[in-house]
Each structure stands twice: as structure tokens, then as C-alpha cells.
Amino acid sequence: MIKNLYNIYLQHPEICIDTRKINQNCLFFALKGPNFNANEFAIQALEKGASHAIVDEEKYVLDDRYILVDDCLKTLQELSNYHRKQLNCKILGITGTNGKTTSKELCLQVLKQKFKTIATTGNLNNHIGVPLSLLSIRTDTEFAIIEMGANHIGEIEFLCSLAEPDCGVITNVGKAHLEGFGSLEGVLQTKTELYRYLAKNNAPVFIKDNHQILIEKIPSNCPTISYGQLNNSSCNIRYKEAQPFVKVAVDDVEIQSQLIGDYNFDNIALSIAVGMEFGIGIKDIKQAIESYVPTNNRSQLIKTDSNTILLDAYNANPMSIEKAIHNLANIEHPNKVMILGDMFELGEETNKEHINIINHCLNSGITDVRFVGGIFNALNKTTYEAYENTNTLIEQLKKQRITDAFILIKGSRGMKLEQIVEYL
């Protein structure tokens, strides 16, 4: 069945799972969700131009343009792995608590200097997104970067079985999605499923030279490529500064990135190591990194008439907020402000982790801190200001403007903190 479907895919190599985004001659997979059954929309997909609709309920099969399978999601996953087995390109698998997307984008820019390269688009990094990413790889692609996310144990192992990466990296491990993982140990167990897959296939791991907790989890038979500031690293990269943009050096070549925050050193160092491992010259690596500009609320530097804003409102967890606080404390500016939003999906650790962040703020030396969200608002016992939600803060900013400040804005995506930028 998969082989026959694959022959159809080769003639129509574009997959769609949303009838609002149908392109001519694509294949529509009728996936089911908690609140919808896309089998019901298969006819719409065909009317809008899809060549075939893959469905898993016989009553929706109306003519030979419909392909009936047992389970649409499972079929999509099996098709993606079948396609992966036909490809000649190398695949770099990236996972981790923080830095996955920035690392992916930097590695893409670097690898493009030599190879025909593609990478996961947007947030397509789960049990649906990875198959879609794999099926977007063309036969002439030489390198693909597949981002793999997880929110429960066993997920990275499964995604590796689909993507079959030739090499991989775990950017770091921290407290995120604890509702699904249960604990930091659960996060570590899940992320290092990538190491165990690579070890079985004698495939190399890229590892930051001082990530001891991860180094200890690499199987002894797994090849490693270390990178960082230690002299015994496979790829030695020196951190220079972040005021606020990160500057690094490799031998006598300095690389001035457009990434803000010393925490981005790890992401930059990884992309340099990947480039050097696959034969890309340092001058080409330098050009690739220096030309990369982050978007989508990820560490964006915004200059308004009144302030300089570091907008990092795409996501937040304890590790990423701690790093952001540390980075702001090290930036040279006479008037620093932190606006921090609630962190989500921390389960039983929610209160504890928010209190830890409040304590980090107290120890940072930064006196103007504003918390946003019901969790911070309930737990804040300090002199810092706290607001129930983003709209409440906006109303306050309308009355009392912040001026001449360097402002960090960071919180979970659901807080929508980017809305406050126009009032700063």
C-alpha cells in the first residue's frame, strides 16, 4: 500500500492537511484532531484542487480520487519514512529545551554555503510536523535539518525512527513541558533518546564541550564532535562579548552576529562546528552567520523613539528566562527594565519555578521588574510591580510611559507580550 501511495506522491510531491491551504495537485491527508474529523473536508480539498484525498473512513470515498487507508496519521508517518529511505541527503537531527529553532536556522545558513539544504519550517517538529518536513525534502536535496520537539517520553525515539538522522545535537536540557515529562529527569531521558538512536547506527553527536549532564549520557560507542571554548574541543570557538550582539572568534577570524544575548553563543558555536565538520570554510561560515537576522519575536532588538527593546516573547521556560535575566544584567545600560510573563506547562512545578524566577530577579541587581500573568501576580511578594494580564499592563503603560530604557520582554507564547511593544 505504501509503495503504491509513494508512486502517487512522486507525481504530486506536496502534502496538505488543511483545506484552507490547498495548492493545485497536492495530496490531502484527512487527519483527525480532538475537535474535528478532516474526512468531512476531503471533498472540499478536491474541489479546491487537490489531486487526491487520503481518508480513513469508507463512507467518505466518493470516486477514484479518494484513497482509503486504515489510519491517515499512521499512513502519513509511514510514507515519510519510506521517502526518507529513498533519499541520498544527510539529515541533521536537532532537539533540546531551548535554542532548537535558532540553531536550526543558523545551521541552515551555514550549510547552504556548500550544499542544497532545507530545514524544518516553522514549528513542524512533532509527530505530524516531522513527517511533513521529511516529505518536503526533494530528491536533489543534499542536506536536511530536521527539528524534533517533544512533550512526552518516547517521542524523540519515535521521531528518530521516522527521520533516521545521520548526525544530531541536543542543544540543552531544562525544565519545560513538565506536565508531560513529569520531571527534569524525564526531559533528560526523552531528549537523549536521540543519542541512543545515533549510537546504534554509529552516527556522530555534536556536543557543547561543557554540557556535562549531556556528555555523561552519550553512549561510549557513539562518535562525538565537541565544540566550545575548551582547548581539547574538536572545534574551538571563543566567546568575545554580547553588547548586546554576540561576537565570537575562531582562530584569528572574528564573527559579529546579529543575535542578542550571551546565551546565543551555544547556537552560534554549533553552527560553526557543523559547518567545519562538513568542509565549509571559515570565511563562508562567517558570512552566513553575520547575515542571519532572527524574526518571529525571537531575540529581536527593536528601537523605538523612547527605548531599546529586546523582544523574546516567542516562548519561555525556567532555563531560558534565567539566561535572559543573566544576559540583561551583563548588558551595559544605565536604565534596565524587565517585563516577564507567566511560564506555562510546568505542572506541579509551576509555583516553585515562578518563585525561583522572582528570586533570580531579586539577585540580578535590576530594580525595575514587571511581572505579567495570574501566576506571577499571585506569587509576587516583592516591591516589583505585577499585573494580572497583558492588557492590564498596557493600560498602565498608557498612563505612565517608560523612557530611555533597555527593556527585556520575555514570556510564554500565550501571554502575547509582543502586544506591549507599541506602548514602549
C-alpha positions in Angstrom: 0.0 0.0 0.0 2.7 2.5 1.0 4.7 1.8 -2.2 1.7 2.5 -4.4 0.9 5.6 -2.4 4.6 6.7 -2.8 4.3 6.4 -6.6 1.3 8.8 -6.4 3.3 11.1 -4.1 6.2 11.3 -6.6 3.7 12.7 -9.1 2.2 15.1 -6.6 5.0 15.8 -4.1 3.2 18.3 -1.9 1.3 17.3 1.2 -1.6 19.4 2.7 -3.5 18.7 5.9 -5.5 22.0 5.9 -8.2 22.7 3.4 -7.6 26.5 3.8 -4.1 26.0 2.4 -4.8 23.7 -0.6 -2.4 24.1 -3.6 -3.1 22.7 -7.0 -2.4 18.9 -7.4 -1.3 18.4 -3.7 -2.2 15.3 -1.7 -4.7 16.0 1.1 -4.4 13.8 4.2 -7.6 13.8 6.3 -6.1 13.9 9.8 -8.3 13.8 12.9 -8.0 16.1 15.9 -9.7 16.3 19.2 -12.4 18.6 17.8 -12.5 17.8 14.1 -12.6 15.0 11.6 -10.9 16.1 8.4 -12.5 13.2 6.4 -15.5 15.5 6.3 -13.5 18.1 4.4 -11.9 15.8 1.8 -14.5 16.8 -0.8 -13.6 20.5 -0.2 -9.9 19.7 -0.7 -10.6 18.1 -4.0 -12.9 20.9 -5.1 -10.1 23.4 -4.3 -7.6 21.5 -6.5 -6.0 18.6 -4.5 -5.3 15.7 -6.8 -6.2 13.0 -4.2 -7.6 12.8 -0.7 -6.3 10.2 1.7 -9.1 9.3 4.1 -9.6 6.5 6.7 -13.4 6.3 6.7 -15.0 4.4 3.8 -18.2 6.5 3.8 -16.3 9.5 2.5 -14.9 7.7 -0.6 -16.9 9.1 -3.5 -14.7 8.3 -6.5 -11.2 7.1 -7.5 -9.6 10.4 -6.3 -10.1 9.2 -2.8 -7.5 6.8 -1.3 -8.8 4.7 1.6 -6.3 3.7 4.4 -6.6 2.3 7.9 -5.3 5.4 9.6 -4.4 8.7 7.9 -1.8 9.8 10.5 0.0 6.4 10.6 0.0 6.3 6.8 1.5 9.9 6.7 4.2 8.8 9.1 5.0 5.6 7.2 5.1 7.4 3.9 7.5 9.9 5.3 9.9 7.2 6.4 9.6 5.4 3.1 10.5 8.6 1.4 13.4 9.2 3.8 14.8 5.7 2.8 14.9 6.7 -0.9 16.9 9.9 -0.2 20.6 10.4 -0.6 20.9 13.5 1.5 22.4 13.7 5.0 20.0 14.6 7.8 21.0 16.5 11.0 18.5 16.0 13.8 18.1 18.8 16.3 16.3 18.6 19.7 16.6 20.4 23.0 14.7 22.5 25.5 15.9 25.9 24.2 17.7 27.0 21.1 16.4 24.4 18.6 14.9 26.9 16.1 17.8 29.4 16.3 20.3 26.6 15.9 18.4 25.1 13.0 18.3 28.5 11.2 22.0 29.2 11.8 23.0 25.7 10.6 20.8 26.2 7.5 22.5 29.4 6.6 25.9 27.8 7.1 25.2 24.6 5.2 23.6 26.4 2.3 27.1 27.8 1.6 28.1 24.4 0.1 25.0 22.2 -0.1 21.5 22.3 -1.4 19.9 22.4 2.0 16.4 22.6 3.5 15.2 22.7 7.1 12.1 22.3 9.1 9.8 25.3 8.5 8.0 27.0 11.3 7.2 24.7 14.2 6.7 21.5 12.3 8.7 19.4 14.8 6.2 16.9 16.3 4.6 13.6 15.2 2.8 15.4 12.4 5.3 18.1 11.6 8.3 15.8 11.2 6.6 13.6 8.6 5.6 16.8 6.7 9.1 18.1 6.9 10.5 14.8 5.6 8.1 14.8 2.7 9.1 18.3 1.8 12.7 17.1 1.0 13.3 16.8 -2.7 15.4 14.2 -4.4 18.1 16.7 -5.3 18.5 17.9 -1.7 22.0 17.3 -0.3 21.4 18.2 3.4 18.3 18.4 5.5 17.9 19.8 9.1 15.0 18.2 11.0 13.9 19.8 14.2 12.4 17.4 16.7 10.3 18.5 19.6 8.8 16.5 22.4 6.4 16.9 25.3 6.3 13.2 26.5 8.7 10.3 27.0 9.4 8.2 23.9 8.6 10.9 21.4 12.2 11.6 20.2 12.8 7.9 19.8 9.7 7.7 17.5 10.7 10.8 15.5 14.2 9.4 15.0 12.7 6.2 13.7 11.0 8.3 11.0 13.8 10.8 10.2 16.7 8.4 10.6 19.2 11.2 11.2 22.9 10.8 10.1 24.1 13.1 12.9 22.4 15.0 15.7 22.6 17.5 18.5 20.8 18.2 21.8 21.1 22.0 22.3 20.5 21.7 26.1 18.1 20.2 28.6 15.9 22.3 31.0 12.6 22.4 32.7 9.9 22.6 30.0 6.7 20.6 29.3 6.9 19.2 32.8 3.2 18.3 32.6 4.2 15.6 30.0 7.6 14.7 31.2 7.0 14.7 35.0 10.4 15.9 35.9 13.8 17.2 34.7 15.0 13.6 34.6 12.0 12.8 32.3 13.1 15.6 30.0 16.7 14.3 30.0 15.6 10.7 29.4 13.5 11.8 26.4 16.0 14.1 24.7 18.8 11.6 25.0 16.8 9.1 23.0 18.5 10.9 20.1 21.9 9.8 21.4 20.8 6.2 21.8 19.5 6.1 18.2 22.7 7.6 16.8 24.9 5.2 18.8 23.0 2.2 17.4 23.9 3.5 13.9 27.5 4.6 14.7 26.4 8.2 13.8 28.1 11.2 15.4 26.8 13.6 18.1 27.6 17.3 18.2 28.1 18.2 21.8 28.9 21.5 23.6 32.1 20.8 25.5 30.9 21.9 28.9 27.4 20.4 28.9 28.4 17.8 31.4 24.9 16.5 32.1 24.6 15.6 28.4 28.1 14.4 27.9 27.6 11.8 30.6 24.5 10.5 28.7 26.3 9.9 25.4 26.8 6.1 24.9 30.5 5.2 24.9 30.4 3.8 21.4 28.9 7.0 19.9 31.2 9.2 17.9 31.3 12.8 19.2 32.2 16.2 17.8 32.7 18.7 20.6 32.6 22.4 20.3 33.1 25.4 22.6 35.8 27.2 24.5 37.8 24.3 26.0 41.2 23.7 24.4 40.5 20.0 23.9 37.4 20.6 21.8 37.1 19.3 18.3 36.1 22.8 17.3 37.5 25.6 19.4 35.3 28.8 19.4 35.9 31.7 21.7 33.2 33.9 23.2 34.1 37.6 22.9 31.1 39.7 24.0 27.4 40.4 23.8 26.8 44.2 24.0 24.1 43.3 23.0 25.1 41.3 19.9 27.2 38.2 20.3 30.7 38.2 18.9 32.8 35.1 18.7 36.2 34.1 17.3 37.6 31.1 15.5 41.4 31.3 15.4 42.0 34.9 14.1 38.6 35.3 12.5 36.0 37.3 14.4 32.3 36.8 13.7 29.9 39.5 14.6 26.4 38.1 14.8 23.1 39.9 14.8 21.9 37.7 17.7 21.4 39.2 21.1 22.3 37.6 24.4 25.3 35.6 25.5 23.0 32.5 25.6 23.1 32.5 21.8 26.9 31.7 21.9 26.0 28.0 22.1 23.7 28.2 19.0 26.4 30.1 17.0 29.1 27.7 18.1 27.1 24.7 17.0 26.6 26.1 13.5 30.3 26.8 13.2 31.1 23.2 14.3 28.6 21.8 11.8 30.0 23.9 9.0 33.6 22.9 9.7 32.7 19.3 10.1 31.2 19.2 6.6 34.0 21.1 4.9 32.8 24.7 4.8 35.5 27.4 5.0 35.5 29.8 7.9 35.0 32.8 5.7 31.8 31.3 4.3 30.7 30.4 7.8 31.4 34.0 8.9 29.3 35.4 6.0 26.4 33.0 6.7 26.2 33.8 10.5 26.7 37.6 10.1 23.9 37.8 7.6 21.3 35.9 9.7 18.7 38.1 11.3 16.2 36.5 13.8 12.4 37.0 13.4 9.1 36.0 14.9 9.6 37.6 18.3 12.9 35.6 19.0 15.5 37.8 20.5 14.7 40.8 18.3 16.2 44.2 19.0 13.7 46.9 18.4 14.4 50.6 18.6 11.5 52.9 19.4 11.5 56.7 19.8 11.8 56.2 23.5 13.5 52.8 24.2 15.6 49.9 23.1 13.6 46.7 23.4 14.8 43.1 23.5 11.7 41.2 22.4 11.9 37.5 23.2 8.2 36.7 23.5 8.0 33.5 21.4 8.4 31.1 24.3 9.6 30.9 27.9 10.7 28.3 30.4 12.8 28.5 33.6 16.1 27.9 31.8 15.5 30.5 29.1 14.2 33.1 31.5 17.2 32.6 33.8 19.6 33.0 30.9 17.7 36.2 29.7 18.0 37.7 33.2 21.7 36.9 33.4 22.3 38.4 30.0 20.4 41.6 30.7 22.4 42.0 34.0 25.6 41.9 31.9 24.5 44.5 29.3 25.9 47.9 29.9 23.0 50.4 30.2 22.1 52.8 32.9 18.3 52.1 32.9 17.3 48.4 32.5 13.8 47.1 32.7 12.5 43.5 32.7 8.9 42.6 31.7 8.4 38.9 32.4 5.3 36.9 31.6 4.0 33.6 33.1 5.6 30.3 32.1 3.1 27.5 31.0 3.1 23.7 31.0 5.2 23.3 34.2 2.7 21.1 36.0 3.3 20.6 39.7 6.5 22.7 39.5 4.6 25.8 38.4 4.7 27.8 41.7 8.2 26.7 42.6 9.7 27.7 39.2 8.0 31.1 39.2 9.2 31.8 42.7 12.7 30.8 41.6 12.5 33.4 38.8 11.3 36.1 41.2 14.4 35.3 43.3 16.7 35.5 40.3 15.3 38.9 39.6 16.0 40.0 43.2 19.6 38.8 42.8 20.1 40.3 39.4 20.6 43.9 40.6 17.9 45.1 38.2 15.4 47.2 40.2 12.6 47.8 37.6 10.9 44.4 37.1 7.3 44.0 36.0 5.6 40.6 36.1 2.6 39.8 33.9 0.1 37.0 34.4 -2.0 35.4 37.0 0.8 33.1 38.3 3.4 35.8 38.9 0.7 38.2 40.1 -0.4 35.7 42.8 3.2 34.7 43.9 4.9 38.1 43.8 5.6 39.2 47.4 8.3 41.8 46.4 8.1 45.5 45.6 8.2 44.7 41.9 5.0 45.6 40.0 2.8 42.7 38.9 -0.2 42.7 36.5 -3.0 40.1 36.1 -2.6 40.1 32.3 -1.0 41.8 29.3 -4.0 44.2 28.8 -3.7 45.4 32.4 0.0 46.3 31.8 -0.9 48.1 28.6 -3.4 50.3 30.4 -0.6 51.2 33.0 1.9 51.9 30.2 -0.6 54.3 28.6 -0.7 56.3 31.8 3.0 56.1 32.7 5.4 55.7 29.8 8.8 54.0 30.1 11.6 56.1 28.5 15.3 55.9 27.9 15.5 52.3 28.9 16.8 49.0 27.7 13.8 46.7 28.1 13.7 42.9 28.1 10.3 41.4 27.2 10.0 37.6 27.8 7.2 35.2 28.5 5.3 32.2 27.2 3.7 32.5 23.7 0.2 32.5 25.2 0.9 35.7 27.1 1.2 37.7 23.8 3.7 40.1 25.3 4.6 41.4 21.9 1.4 43.5 22.1 3.0 45.9 24.5 5.8 47.0 22.1 3.7 49.8 20.6 3.3 51.3 24.0 7.0 51.5 24.7 
